[in-house]
Amino acid sequence: MALVIDPSLPQADVTRIRRMIPHRYPFLMIDRVVNIEVNRFALGLKNVTINEPHFEGHFPVLPVMPGVMIIEAMAQTSAVLVVETLDLVDQDLLVYFMSIDSAKFRKAVVPGDQLELHVTVARGRGKIWKFTGEARVGDAICAEAEFAAMILTQEEAKAKG
């Protein structure tokens, strides 16, 4: 199935993403977020390249993107969705995992793949949000998980220690 981008929905290129979440190289796992349906759904895109540092050790002979990095990419897509939903661009927010459940890895993601990160809001209240996520390459589901995250300002994070 071909990737369909709806130009009528909000999008975030990498410059906007960097204004929304604190992640930077080498831990920024998404290149673009499209089809942002506020408070409902977003589609993140990650162009997987051999130049990423984790491929030096995972695995040198047969490079495979680590499953935890795929889940992190889903979480970063979710964070962009929340920031867009709450209109909090340029607020220097921090996002913390609270839980990861029902994670399944079904197909290897390798250099040259374009990873599609489909995330849906299961519940969103204030600072705590729950999501379901699916990572796909083309029609193939590579990974899926349910996860929760907390979004805090830097001051709130420092106060929590």
C-alpha positions in Angstrom: 0.0 0.0 0.0 1.4 3.4 -1.0 2.0 6.0 1.7 -0.8 8.6 1.5 -0.1 12.1 2.9 -3.1 14.4 3.5 -1.9 17.9 2.8 -5.0 19.3 4.5 -3.7 18.0 7.9 -0.9 19.5 10.0 2.6 18.3 9.4 6.0 18.7 11.1 9.3 18.7 9.2 12.5 18.1 11.2 12.9 21.8 11.9 9.5 22.0 13.5 10.0 18.6 15.3 13.1 20.1 17.0 10.9 22.9 18.3 8.5 20.4 19.7 10.6 17.7 21.4 14.0 17.9 23.0 15.6 15.0 21.1 18.7 15.6 19.0 21.3 13.6 17.1 22.0 10.8 17.6 18.7 10.2 19.4 16.2 12.0 17.2 14.5 9.0 15.6 12.0 10.7 13.3 12.5 12.8 10.2 8.9 14.0 9.6 5.4 13.7 11.1 2.4 13.9 8.7 -1.3 13.4 8.8 -1.5 14.9 12.3 -5.1 14.5 13.5 -5.2 16.6 16.7 -5.9 14.5 19.8 -6.3 11.3 17.7 -3.6 10.1 15.3 -0.2 10.9 13.6 2.1 9.3 11.1 5.8 9.6 11.7 8.4 8.9 9.1 11.9 7.6 9.7 14.3 7.1 6.8 16.6 4.3 8.0 20.2 4.7 6.9 23.4 2.8 7.5 25.0 6.0 8.9 23.2 5.7 12.2 25.5 4.9 15.1 23.6 1.9 16.4 24.3 -0.1 13.2 28.0 -0.3 14.1 27.2 -2.8 16.8 23.7 -4.0 15.9 24.8 -5.9 13.9 27.9 -5.2 11.8 27.5 -8.1 9.4 23.7 -7.8 9.1 22.5 -4.4 10.3 19.1 -4.4 12.0 17.5 -1.4 13.7 17.1 -2.2 17.4 13.5 -2.8 18.5 13.8 -0.4 21.4 14.7 2.3 18.9 11.6 1.6 16.8 9.5 2.0 20.0 11.3 5.2 20.7 10.5 6.5 17.2 6.8 5.7 17.9 7.1 7.6 21.2 8.7 10.6 19.6 5.9 10.7 17.0 3.4 10.6 19.8 5.1 13.5 21.6 4.8 15.6 18.4 1.1 14.7 18.3 0.6 15.8 21.9 2.5 19.1 21.4 0.5 19.8 18.3 -2.8 18.9 20.1 -2.0 21.1 23.1 -0.4 23.9 21.0 2.8 23.8 22.9 5.5 24.4 20.2 8.6 26.2 21.6 7.8 25.3 25.2 10.9 23.2 25.9 9.0 20.2 27.0 10.4 16.9 28.2 8.7 13.5 27.5 9.2 10.5 29.7 8.1 6.9 29.1 5.9 5.6 31.9 5.1 2.2 30.5 5.5 0.0 27.4 3.1 -2.9 27.1 2.3 -5.6 24.5 5.4 -4.9 22.5 5.9 -7.3 19.6 8.5 -7.4 16.9 7.5 -9.0 13.7 10.0 -8.1 10.9 13.5 -6.7 10.8 14.0 -3.0 9.9 17.1 -2.5 7.9 19.0 0.4 6.2 17.2 1.6 3.2 13.7 1.1 4.7 11.3 4.0 5.3 9.7 3.3 8.6 6.1 4.5 9.0 5.1 5.1 12.6 1.4 5.0 13.1 0.3 6.2 16.5 -3.2 6.6 17.9 -4.2 8.2 21.2 -5.8 5.7 23.5 -6.3 8.3 26.3 -5.0 11.8 26.8 -5.4 13.8 29.9 -3.3 16.7 30.9 0.3 15.5 31.3 -0.2 11.7 31.0 -1.1 10.1 27.6 -1.5 6.6 26.4 -1.0 5.4 22.9 -1.1 2.4 20.6 1.6 2.3 17.9 2.5 0.3 14.9 5.7 0.5 12.9 5.4 -0.5 9.2 7.6 -0.8 6.2 5.3 -0.8 3.2 2.5 -3.2 4.0 4.5 -5.2 6.6 4.0 -4.6 10.3 7.4 -4.6 11.8 6.6 -3.7 15.4 3.7 -2.8 17.6 3.2 -1.6 21.2 1.0 0.2 23.7 2.8 2.8 25.7 2.2 5.7 28.1 4.2 8.9 28.5 4.3 11.9 30.7 5.0 15.4 29.3 6.6 18.0 31.7 8.2 21.4 31.5 11.8 21.4 32.3 11.0 23.1 35.7 8.5 20.3 36.6 11.0 17.7 35.7 13.7 19.3 37.9 11.3 19.5 40.8 10.5 15.8 40.4 14.2 15.0 40.6 
